[in-house]
Each structure stands twice: as structure tokens, then as C-alpha cells.
Amino acid sequence: MSAMRLPLTNYNPVKLCQGCFQHDETKVAAQILSYQLAYHLLKRYSGTWQVKKDEILLQLEGAAHPMHFELNTGVLRYKTIRTSIVSRYSVERGLNELAEEISKDFALPDSRDEFEDPLMGLFVKLIEIYHARCGLRIVQCEKGQSLAGWELALGDETLRGWISSDGVMENRFGERYNLQDWFALRPEKMAAYVFGFYRFCENYPSPIRHIN
């Protein structure tokens, strides 16, 4: 089975699903800001990351311990330090200044050349666009001690999709597609393609047509 990419002519980035819309703005802000700041620091320092059920674990190069971003509260933990990134963030200062403050507070080493992680970048964009709107969550799946991939689920967890550790997406209809084929797209467009592939909502059509 092969697949071809189709234009998303009906995609509307501001369309809201009234049935799934979340109203807890604090939890929404905590989830989105945790992903954004973790990715911002990852680009500065490089390192490894994990997305657990309720937190992001970020191990930066040169840092003595991992950072724990609590997704439901917006609390960031490092060694014995705890700080609320939700209360410290402001639109006027932006992520750059918040990241600078965190780097100083945690005594992180000097930043390196910018590091790119396209998969983490995709997850950040998916959460930015679809978490508040649709309750989208991403959870790491493990097989024993090994990474098996990630599960994407909407708020009520009745609609699910998967990404394997080697970057192959699979939706609940058994269709598969190699995520790396879309890494060259703009982040917003790639996120729309991925969300559409899982066919979570008729407002976001699948970008591929499968041909027998």
C-alpha cells in the first residue's frame, strides 16, 4: 500500500471543537508552557527527554540531574529546587527571558549551538494547537526497560493513535505512515498533517489517500 500527500484545503487553525473544549485555563497553560520551555532548553543545551504520564523528564547536556516538568501543575523540579513556571511566565518577557532565569537559578552551564529535535518539536506544536482545543495528550509507551513509542489520545481517551520508536505512525484503523516524510514541512503544517492522519475529528481531514 502506498500513500500520497493531499493539500489540507479545509484546515482552519482557529476552528474549535465545542464538544471537547477545556475550561481549566491553569492546567491548559501548565501543559503547554511545560512543553514549550522544555523544548526551548533542549534547543539551547541538547540532551535527552521522556514524556511520562504526568511529566516531562529532560536531561540536558552538562546538567547534573534531570529536570521534571509537572504537566498538570506547571511546577519545574531540579535537584531540591521547585518553581512554578506558570506564575513566572509573562507574555511581555517571553520564553527567552524565562529560560535565562531558569538557567541562572539552576546554575546550568553555558548554552551550546542550537540543537534541533524534530520529534520533540512536533510534540510541542501538537500540544500548542490541540491540547486546549481537543484535550490532546501524549504519553510514552515502554516495553520492559525499552522505549516502544508514544500514544496520542484525546481528552476522554476513547480516540487514540500511536507513533513507534522508529517514527512510524499508526491510527486506530490500522493505517501506517512514516513520520519522517513530513519533517521538512513547517511545524504548524506537520502538526495538522499528523493530527489529521489519526482522524480524530472531521474538522481535520487526513492528509493521505491510501491506494491499494
Backbone as a ProteinNet text record, in pm:
[ID]
protein_1_A
[PRIMARY]
MSAMRLPLTNYNPVKLCQGCFQHDETKVAAQILSYQLAYHLLKRYSGTWQVKKDEILLQLEGAAHPMHFELNTGVLRYKTIRTSIVSRYSVERGLNELAEEISKDFALPDSRDEFEDPLMGLFVKLIEIYHARCGLRIVQCEKGQSLAGWELALGDETLRGWISSDGVMENRFGERYNLQDWFALRPEKMAAYVFGFYRFCENYPSPIRHIN
[TERTIARY]
85.1	0	88.6	60.8	135.6	44.8	103.1	24.1	73.4	-18.1	19.8	-32	38.8	2.1	-100.5	-200.4	-304.1	-305.4	-342.1	-349.7	-464.3	-444.7	-549.3	-630.8	-713.8	-785.9	-885.6	-938.2	-1039.6	-983.3	-851.7	-792.7	-811.4	-867.4	-887.8	-822	-706.9	-632.5	-702.7	-808.7	-878	-1013.1	-1045	-1173.6	-1171.9	-1273.3	-1279	-1382.5	-1351.2	-1447	-1521.8	-1645	-1719.2	-1744.2	-1745.9	-1770.7	-1653.9	-1531.1	-1412.1	-1340.3	-1392.3	-1320.6	-1300.5	-1174.2	-1142.2	-1153.5	-1191.9	-1212.8	-1115.1	-1035.1	-939.3	-814.2	-812.1	-704.9	-569.6	-568.8	-442.2	-375.9	-455.1	-398.8	-356.9	-435.7	-400.6	-269	-256.4	-133.3	-14.1	-34.3	74.8	126	33.9	72	149.3	93.1	154.1	288.6	294.7	419.3	528.5	492.5	592.2	658.3	578.7	634.3	720.9	672.3	745.6	880.3	880.5	1005.9	1102.8	1053	1140.5	1208.7	1132.4	1189.4	1286.8	1254.3	1341.6	1478.1	1477	1601.5	1674.6	1598.9	1660.4	1735.6	1678.8	1745.8	1872.8	1873.2	1990.6	2105.9	2072.5	2175.8	2193.7	2094.6	2085.4	2067.9	2038.7	2017	1912.8	1853.8	1752.2	1626	1513.2	1385.7	1295	1201.8	1097.7	966	857.7	724.1	649.8	643.3	571.7	424.3	346.1	202.6	174.8	244.7	214.8	333.9	443.2	559.3	650.9	731	839.2	969.3	1052.6	1184.9	1285.4	1364.4	1460.1	1599.6	1687.8	1826.5	1913.6	1955.9	2035.1	2182.9	2253.9	2398.1	2463.7	2547	2617.5	2542.3	2413.5	2335.4	2353.5	2364.8	2393.6	2274.9	2153.7	2033.2	1928.4	1828.7	1720.4	1625.8	1560.3	1453.3	1320.1	1230.2	1096.9	994.8	926	819.2	685.4	617.5	488.5	380.4	322.6	233.5	100.8	55	-75.4	-67.2	53.4	66.2	156.8	243.4	339.1	456.1	477.2	591.3	711.6	826.1	952.1	1040.3	1089.1	1175.5	1314.7	1416.4	1555.6	1634	1692.8	1757.5	1653.8	1683.9	1589.2	1508.5	1524.2	1456.6	1321.8	1220.6	1087.6	1046.8	993.7	947.4	828.6	735.5	618.3	648.6	658.2	686.9	563.4	445	321.7	317.2	349.7	344.4	460.2	571.2	687.4	682.4	602.5	598	509.6	553.9	469.2	487.3	381.4	386.3	487.7	495.6	586.2	731.9	770.8	910.6	936.4	838	850.2	934.6	949.2	1021.6	1170.8	1227.5	1371.6	1414.1	1343.8	1380.4	1353.9	1243.9	1216.1	1325.8	1368.1	1475.5	1606.4	1633.9	1753.8	1748.2	1633.5	1617.4	1636.3	1573.8	1584.4	1729.6	1798.9	1939.1	2024.5	1999.3	2074.9	2036.3	1906.2	1859.3	1914.5	1922.9	1966.9	2117.1	2184.7	2329.7	2367.1	2293.2	2322.2	2447.4	2518	2637.8	2601.9	2703.5	2679.3	2610.7	2517.9	2444.7	2535.7	2494.3	2572.4	2505.9	2557.4	2490.6	2350.9	2257.2	2117.6	2103.6	2031	2010.1	1867.1	1851.2	1717.9	1675.7	1555.9	1496.3	1357.3	1343.1	1215.6	1097.3	1120.4	1008.8	957.2	1047.3	1005.2	940.1	995	934.2	791.9	768.3	633.2	540.8	586.4	502.3	463.2	558.1	529.2	419.8	432.7	333.7	197.3	194.3	67.1	-1.6	75.7	18.7	-26.8	53	15.9	-119.1	-141.1	-260.9	-380.2	-356.7	-467.9	-493.3	-409.1	-435	-556.7	-556.2	-670.1	-796.3	-779.8	-894.4	-958.7	-874.7	-926.3	-884.5	-808.5	-763.3	-655.5	-580.8	-477.6	-369	-332.1	-221.8	-129.9	-3.6	97.6	164.2	170.6	228.5	326.7	441.2	542.9	498.9	523.5	493.5	625.3	631.1	754	728.3	831.1	827.1	943.8	913.4	1021.1	1093	1224.2	1302.5	1326.4	1268.6	1295.3	1178.2	1210.7	1108.7	1039.5	905.5	829.1	771.8	748.3	690.6	607.7	507.1	422.3	277.3	188.4	44.8	-12.2	-92.2	-162.3	-310	-369.9	-510.5	-580.1	-708.9	-787.9	-835.7	-900.9	-934.3	-1004.7	-1103.7	-1176.9	-1108	-995.8	-910.8	-980.9	-1093.1	-1157.1	-1096.5	-1034.2	-969.5	-818.8	-748.5	-605.2	-531.8	-402.3	-312.7	-174.3	-84.2	46.1	157.9	276.1	399.2	502.1	558.8	658.7	791.5	881.9	1011.4	1094.3	1063.2	1134.5	1058.7	955.5	890.4	778.1	719.9	606.9	476.7	388.6	258.3	159.5	65.7	-43.3	-170.1	-277.8	-405.4	-492.3	-609.4	-694.4	-755	-736.8	-784.8	-676.2	-560.2	-450.6	-366.8	-392.7	-313.1	-181.2	-74.9	57.7	120.9	207.2	278.4	406.5	513.6	643.3	645.8	656.5	654.1	767.6	880.4	996.1	971.4	872.9	840.8	790.9	748	690.7	782.8	901.8	991.2	1032.8	1025.5	1065.8	954.5	835.3	722.9	735.6	664.5	654	592.3	635.5	585	433.2	367.4	221.2	154.8	210.3	152.2	176	295.1	324.1	230.5	206.5	115.4	-25.5	-70	-203.3	-210.8	-103.6	-100	-108	-29.2	-26.5	-162.3	-219.4	-349.8	-455.5	-448.8	-543.4	-526.4	-402.6	-376.8	-450.6	-458.2	-524.4	-676.2	-726.2	-870	-947.2	-895.9	-961	-1088.8	-1095	-1205.4	-1229.1	-1355.2	-1387.2	-1342.7	-1317.4	-1267.7	-1124.4	-1054.6	-914.7	-899.5	-917.4	-915.8	-777.8	-775.1	-647.2	-576.9	-445.2	-372.7	-326.3	-356.1	-310.6	-429.1	-410.7	-510.2	-439.5	-489.9	-424.1	-472.2	-377.7	-404.4	-362.7	-451.5	-417.9	-327.3
-118.7	0	123.6	216.6	341	455.7	571.9	686.2	810.2	902.2	1029.4	1141.2	1253.1	1365.2	1450.9	1497.3	1582.3	1716.7	1824	1954.1	1957.4	2027.8	2040.2	2166.1	2160.2	2279.9	2329.5	2239.2	2277.6	2304.4	2301.2	2318.3	2461.2	2474.7	2605.9	2603.8	2669.1	2659	2719.6	2798.2	2857.8	2792.4	2686.6	2620	2542.7	2561.7	2495.9	2385.1	2276.3	2167.9	2195.7	2237.2	2278	2161.4	2039.2	1923.9	1887	1926.1	1886.5	2003.6	2122.5	2241.7	2238.3	2262.7	2260.1	2400	2406.6	2535.4	2562.4	2464.6	2486.4	2550.5	2681.8	2754.7	2733.8	2714.7	2694.7	2564.3	2455.6	2327.1	2330.5	2397.5	2410.3	2485.7	2596.9	2676.2	2596.4	2517.5	2437.6	2336.2	2268.9	2167.2	2229.8	2334.8	2396.5	2459.4	2533.5	2600.8	2501.1	2389.8	2287	2233.1	2203.9	2156.5	2264.5	2387.1	2494.8	2521.5	2529.5	2559.4	2442.7	2320.6	2203.7	2202.5	2231.3	2231.7	2348	2461.6	2578.8	2548.5	2485.8	2449	2338.8	2244.1	2136.9	2193	2291.9	2352.8	2426.1	2481.5	2554	2461	2350.4	2268	2130.2	2084.3	1946.1	1850.9	1726.6	1630.1	1527.2	1463.7	1360.7	1396.4	1339.8	1369.9	1248.3	1249	1147.4	1216.1	1166.3	1217.9	1109	1125.4	1031.5	1072.6	1002.8	1030.7	1173	1215.6	1346.4	1439.7	1405.2	1492.5	1468.8	1570.6	1559.4	1552.2	1452.8	1441.7	1489.6	1589	1649.1	1640.3	1565	1555.3	1634.3	1752	1839.1	1804.5	1827	1806.8	1900.7	1845.2	1925.7	1947.1	1907.9	1922.4	1798.2	1819.7	1708.3	1615.1	1668.9	1589.8	1622.5	1535	1566.3	1671.1	1743.4	1835.1	1762	1792.3	1732.2	1843.3	1841.7	1938	1871	1915.8	1858	1915.8	1831.9	1879.4	1932.6	1884.8	1928.8	2054	2085.5	2198.9	2309.8	2277.6	2376.5	2397.3	2304.5	2310.8	2243.3	2309.1	2255.7	2219.7	2094.2	2048.3	2016.6	2058.7	2027.7	2017.7	1901.4	1873.7	1899.8	1993.3	2023.4	2150.3	2207.3	2332.8	2304.4	2378.6	2373.1	2514.9	2532.4	2665	2651.3	2744.9	2744.2	2825.7	2758.4	2830.9	2906.2	2862.6	2932.9	3070.7	3077.8	3206.8	3297.8	3240.4	3321.2	3370.4	3306.4	3342.8	3465.3	3550.9	3661.1	3676.6	3716.9	3732	3838.8	3944.6	4054.5	4009.4	3925.3	3881	3760.1	3673.5	3560.5	3446.4	3342.9	3222.1	3245.8	3334.8	3358.9	3404.5	3503.4	3554.6	3453.1	3377.9	3274.6	3167.9	3127.6	3028.4	3080.9	3209.5	3270.3	3264.7	3298.7	3295.6	3154.4	3057.9	2918.6	2871.5	2906.5	2866.7	2921.3	3045.9	3106.1	3043.7	3026	2968.8	2828.3	2751.7	2612.4	2597.2	2709	2709.5	2614.8	2627.7	2543.8	2595.8	2508.7	2552.4	2645.3	2702.7	2789.2	2710.6	2777.2	2709.1	2682.6	2584.2	2543	2594.4	2548.8	2580.8	2520.6	2585.5	2541.4	2397.7	2319.6	2177.4	2156.2	2077.4	2052.3	1908.4	1892.3	1759.6	1765.4	1720.1	1738	1668.2	1555.3	1485.2	1563.4	1611.8	1692.6	1822.1	1879.7	1998.8	1972.7	1855	1817.1	1805.6	1738.3	1720.6	1856.5	1949.6	2082.8	2150.6	2142.4	2208	2139.7	2008.2	1937.6	1982.1	1993.1	2035	2181	2267	2408.8	2424.8	2347.9	2365.8	2286.5	2162.2	2070.6	2032.6	2077.4	2038.2	2111.8	2244	2320.1	2293.2	2277.2	2262.8	2125.3	2021.3	1884.1	1795	1849.1	1766.2	1666.9	1695.7	1602	1584.3	1458.8	1425.3	1324.9	1330.3	1240.5	1166.9	1034.1	952.6	853.1	840.4	745.8	603.2	511.6	369.3	293.1	202.9	128	-21.6	-95.5	-241.4	-287.2	-327.1	-355.3	-225.5	-222.8	-102.3	-23.3	-67.1	-5.2	83	186.6	274	205	195.6	135	241.3	361.3	468.3	560.7	622.9	719.2	698.3	722.3	716.6	857.5	892	1020.1	992.3	1061.5	1038.1	1170.1	1176.5	1295.3	1289	1395.4	1412.1	1294.1	1235	1123.6	990.3	992	875.3	764.2	795.6	695	693.5	804.5	812.6	815.6	722.1	707.4	687.8	718.6	692.2	667.2	615	575.1	617.2	640	661	565.2	479.9	384.1	454.8	388.5	448.9	475.9	408.6	435	531.6	598.9	707	667	548.2	505.4	531	610.7	639	527.3	504.3	409.5	465.1	466.4	511.5	392	417.8	310	225.4	266.4	188.5	98.1	97	10.8	71.1	196.2	261.7	309.2	299.9	339.9	438.2	523.5	620	660.2	679.6	716.8	866.3	899.7	1038.4	1120.9	1059.4	1133.5	1196.4	1146.2	1205.6	1349.4	1387.7	1521.3	1614.4	1569.4	1651.3	1781.6	1787.5	1909.3	2014.5	1979.8	2073.4	2177.3	2288.7	2385.5	2316.7	2352.4	2283.3	2281	2395.4	2400	2305.7	2299.5	2213.9	2066.9	2036.8	1899.1	1853.5	1940.6	1905.5	1880.2	1962	1943.5	1812.2	1778.1	1651.5	1532.6	1539.6	1428.4	1413.6	1523.7	1517.7	1464.2	1508.9	1460.6	1313.9	1265.2	1124	1033.2	1073.9	990.2	995.8	1088.7	1102.3	1114.5	1200.1	1226.7	1306.7	1392.5	1488.1	1520.2	1532.7	1560.9	1701.6	1789	1922.5	1920.6	1809.2	1796.7	1669.2	1677.5	1558.7	1497.8	1369.5	1300.3	1354.8	1379.8	1434.9	1329.1	1203.5	1099.7	1021.6	969.5	882.1	750.7	644.1	515.8	448	392.6	330.2	184.6	93.2	-48.8	-84.8
0	0	0	-87.5	-93.3	-52.6	-35	8.6	-60.9	-85.9	-145	-56.1	-57	27	-44.9	27.3	-28.9	42.8	-24.4	42.4	142.5	253.4	354.1	326.3	225.4	181.4	284.9	369.4	465.7	604.8	619.2	752	802	918.3	980.3	1117.8	1135.5	1261.7	1381.3	1362	1475.9	1502.5	1428.9	1449.7	1581.6	1664.5	1794.4	1793	1862	1880.8	2010.8	2003	2121.8	2217.5	2162.4	2248.6	2336.1	2298.3	2372.6	2437	2421.5	2466.9	2617.8	2661.6	2803.8	2863.2	2992.1	3056.3	3169.6	3211.9	3319.5	3260.7	3258.3	3190.8	3257.7	3389.9	3460.2	3417.4	3410.1	3368.1	3221.6	3139.9	2998.3	2983.7	3055.5	3049.7	3099.9	3206.5	3262.7	3161.2	3093.2	2995	2878.4	2822.3	2704.2	2738.9	2848.6	2885.7	2922.4	2982.9	3016.2	2890.4	2788.7	2662.2	2597.6	2596	2529.7	2596	2728.4	2797.8	2790	2801.1	2788.9	2651.6	2547.9	2412.4	2394.9	2453.1	2444.8	2508.1	2623.5	2690.9	2615.6	2559.5	2481.6	2361.7	2295	2179.9	2222.2	2342.4	2390.8	2428.7	2495.8	2558.8	2495.7	2420.2	2371.1	2489.8	2461.1	2567.8	2528.3	2626.8	2603.3	2680.9	2640	2702.8	2704.4	2797.4	2805.9	2839.5	2782	2813.9	2890.6	3020.7	3105.5	3111.6	3194.2	3200.2	3248.2	3353.7	3412.7	3414.3	3345.6	3348.3	3228.8	3199.7	3103.1	3181	3150	3208.7	3105.6	3142.3	3049.9	3109.8	3043.2	3087.1	2989.9	3032.4	2946.5	2955.3	2845.5	2844.4	2945.7	3031	3129.4	3259.2	3264.7	3388.6	3475.3	3605.1	3696	3714.7	3701.9	3726.2	3620.5	3602.8	3508.7	3565.6	3476.8	3515.4	3503.3	3595.1	3594.7	3573.5	3461.2	3432.5	3464.1	3568.4	3605.1	3514.1	3430.2	3325.1	3377.7	3490.7	3542.4	3628	3678.2	3769.7	3716.5	3620.6	3572.7	3666.8	3760.2	3851.8	3786.8	3796	3744.4	3863.1	3867.4	3975.3	3921.1	3996.7	3961.8	4091.3	4116.2	4245.1	4355.6	4446.8	4554.7	4527.6	4407.4	4373.6	4308.1	4348.8	4285.5	4248.7	4127.4	4087.8	3994.4	4002.5	3915.1	3789.8	3676.7	3552.9	3503.8	3545.5	3506.4	3571	3699.8	3768.8	3728.2	3681.8	3645.2	3501.1	3418.5	3276.2	3254.9	3162.6	3116.3	2966.7	2900.9	2755.8	2716.6	2797.4	2765.3	2763.3	2858.2	2866	2776.7	2760.9	2670.6	2724.8	2641.8	2682	2697.4	2615.1	2621.4	2760.6	2814.6	2945.4	3055.4	3043.2	3141.9	3140.1	3020.6	3009.5	3068.2	3048.1	3105.9	3258.7	3315.3	3460.2	3514.5	3447.8	3492.2	3485.5	3377.9	3362.1	3476.2	3517	3627	3760.5	3783.1	3910.2	3931.8	3823.1	3833.2	3807.9	3785.8	3760.6	3646.5	3536.6	3419.9	3349	3278.1	3205.4	3089.7	3027.8	2911.3	2802.1	2733	2625.2	2506.2	2425.6	2309.2	2182.6	2066.2	1940.4	1941.6	1871.7	1875.5	1827.7	1906	1881.4	1832.1	1727	1671.7	1697.5	1750.8	1769.7	1705.8	1581.7	1510.8	1576.9	1643	1706.6	1827.4	1910.2	2023.9	1975.3	1867.8	1809.8	1763.5	1705	1663	1783.5	1888.9	2007.5	2067.5	2070.4	2123.5	2040.7	1909.4	1822.9	1833.8	1845.8	1864.1	1992.7	2100.5	2228.5	2221.3	2158.7	2145.7	2076.8	1970.4	1888.6	1941.5	1985.5	2009	2154.5	2247.4	2386.9	2442.6	2435.7	2487.7	2406.6	2276.4	2186.7	2197.7	2207.6	2198.5	2315	2410.4	2521.3	2481.9	2375.9	2329.7	2434.7	2459	2548.5	2479.7	2517.2	2461.1	2575.7	2566.6	2673	2612.5	2675.3	2631	2661.3	2567.4	2586.2	2598.5	2692.5	2716.2	2709.7	2667	2665.7	2750.6	2874	2967.4	3000.4	2980	3002.6	2874.6	2764.3	2633.9	2591	2515	2458.7	2342.5	2349.2	2240	2147.1	2200.6	2119.5	2205.8	2143.4	2212.9	2173.1	2268.4	2241.7	2246.6	2147.6	2143.3	2167.3	2262.4	2294.5	2321.7	2286.6	2318.2	2462.9	2507.6	2648	2711.8	2643.5	2703.2	2680.2	2606	2580.3	2503	2436.6	2352	2212.3	2171.6	2041.5	2063.1	2000.9	2022.9	1891.4	1895.1	1783.7	1840.5	1755.8	1807.1	1712.2	1771.4	1695.9	1753.1	1669.9	1718.1	1740.9	1810.5	1841.7	1716.1	1605.7	1480.2	1389	1443.5	1370.7	1277.5	1295.3	1212.5	1288	1225.9	1286.2	1252.2	1342.9	1316.9	1380.2	1302.5	1359.2	1396.6	1452.4	1503.4	1392.3	1266.3	1152.2	1096	1160	1115.4	1004.4	966.7	862.9	922.3	842	888.5	790.6	847.6	763.3	834.1	754.6	810.6	839.8	965.6	1010	949.7	923.7	874.2	737.2	663.7	533.6	547.3	667.3	688.5	767.6	801.1	883.5	814.7	683	611.6	607.3	652	649.5	760.6	744.3	853.5	975.1	1097.3	1217.2	1227.8	1197.1	1206.7	1106.6	986.5	883.8	916.4	967.2	1005.6	1116.9	1215.3	1324.1	1271.2	1175	1115.5	1039.4	967.6	894	989.7	1098.4	1193.2	1261.4	1308.2	1373.1	1276.4	1151.9	1051.6	1020.9	1020.3	991.6	1089.7	1215.5	1315.7	1305.7	1224.7	1201.5	1333.2	1419.7	1547.2	1529.4	1425.4	1413.5	1266.2	1228	1088.4	1046.5	1143.7	1110.9	1058.3	1082.5	1041.8	959.6	827	741.4	729.8	698.5	679.7	556.3	563.1	450.2	350	374.4	282.4	229.5	108.5	47.1	18.1	74.8	57.9	-69.9	-141	-271.5	-264	-292.7	-291.4	-407.9
[MASK]
++++++++++++++++++++++++++++++++++++++++++++++++++++++++++++++++++++++++++++++++++++++++++++++++++++++++++++++++++++++++++++++++++++++++++++++++++++++++++++++++++++++++++++++++++++++++++++++++++++++++++++++++++++

